[in-house]
Amino acid sequence: MHYVELYETQGKFMYKKIIKAFFTAGIFLTAILLSYGYFLTNILSDTAIPDKLLHGNAFYIIQDNPFFDYARIKDAVHAARNPSVIAIGSSRVLPFRESFFTKSFANLGYGIGSISDMEKTYQILKERKKEGKEELDIILFGIDFWWFSNGYDDAILGDPPRWYTPLKYLPVFSTIRECLLPYKKIWLKPGYLKSLVIPYFQDVFMVQDGSYPLNIAGIGPDGSGYYTDIVVGRRKSDIRFGETLQAIWEGHFHFSRVKKINLAYVDKFMENVKKLRSLHKNIIFFFPPLANPVYTELRSREAEYQHVFSLKQIFEERGIVVHDYSSLSSFGSNDCEMVDGFHGGDVSYARILLHLAAASPQVKGVINEPYLREVTEEFSGNAMIPDKRVTLDPEVDFLELQCAKGRRRSASH
């Protein structure tokens, strides 16, 4: 009996030690992540990164970091470049690049993730106006339909903000999920584990000055974004648009169902548009593209996604003309030119500008039309327009759609 009691006592003691060890490790890990987040948000985004980005052809590998304050970076890029043309919106406007235009350009994409975020962009432009900078020729404004989903932006209605993205879709949790896949995927693929960790730690401090390839997602000196790691096959994402379609079927992430549009969201959006227009009149509004299977699936559920198909008319009734590029066929693009289910690539956005130019003399007056026509012909069916500063690796069929990649004819530049 004595030995049994001793064994039970030792077992309880070991159990407590294990619990204590896990608890301590959890506190330690949380402290590291919070310190890391504070460093990114309050130190790097105020000093090191803006300073490096504003000199020469520097690139920063910071895209998709869940802690980072991109608005500060874009503010610094905008202030330094004094652009004549800007693009505003979410990550879905990032493919617009300086080479697409004949006027100075800054991409402020990632600055607006919801209707409430429009205020930040307004303040950036207001400050520019206050400093006596020249009038912008054009603002390209990409509108995301999910900004008008019920509960997406509770701050508009005066409610406390809440998480609207399931944890499994946040980048840091995606990384954890990847690490829990069968061990052979990690250990038998050289550099796989490193490729998961890099975006969160090592490369966030790394400047790429154009002397060697970027080879991973990042932001360039004009503020535009690159999905290099996906396009060259270093990281798999949304194969055959499966992740995006799954989000639609489950009705979450950016694809929450909306059977009736809450006009309070529309009214707040219009208030913010009025403020922007008080500074600059020439704002070109558009809906960014969706992959064909995604668009088709949403269309088949139109009653559940009223905001996807009714917003254009609602805006027009309020005096806003929106160019709808939700369907790839509307501007001559295709699935092979997409990065994922709701992000177009370089070539598709070059096509959007050409299409806009046909309808808008203002757009036609600022784009590099000969270049855009050349790259849309030469790299038709590609998501990426090659840039040696970014990567020397060729684009692959990263979506596994049987897309033929590569040049369609010899390059002339």
Buried (B, 14 or more C-beta within 10 A) or exposed (E): EEEEEEEEEEEEEEEEEEEEEEEEEEEEEEEEBEEBBEBBBEEBBBEEBBBBBBEEEBBBBBBBBBBBBBBBBBBBBBBBBEBBBBBBBBBBBBBBBBBBBBBBBBBBBBBBBBBBBBEBBBEBBBEBBEEEBEEBBBBBBBBBBBBBBBEBBBBBEEEEEEEBEEEEBBBBBBBEEBBEEEEEEBEEEEEBBEBBEBBBEEBBBBBBEBEEBBBBBBBBBBBBBBBBBBBBEBBEBBEBBEBBBBBBEEEBBBBBBBEEBBEEBBEBBBEBBEBBBEBBEBBBBBBBBBBBBBBEBBBEBEEBBBBBBBBBEBBEEEEBEBBBBBBBEBBBBBBBBBBBBBBBBBBBBBBBBBBBBEEBEBBBEBBBBEBBEBBBEBBBBBBBBBBEBBBEBBBBEBBEBEBEBEEEEEEEE
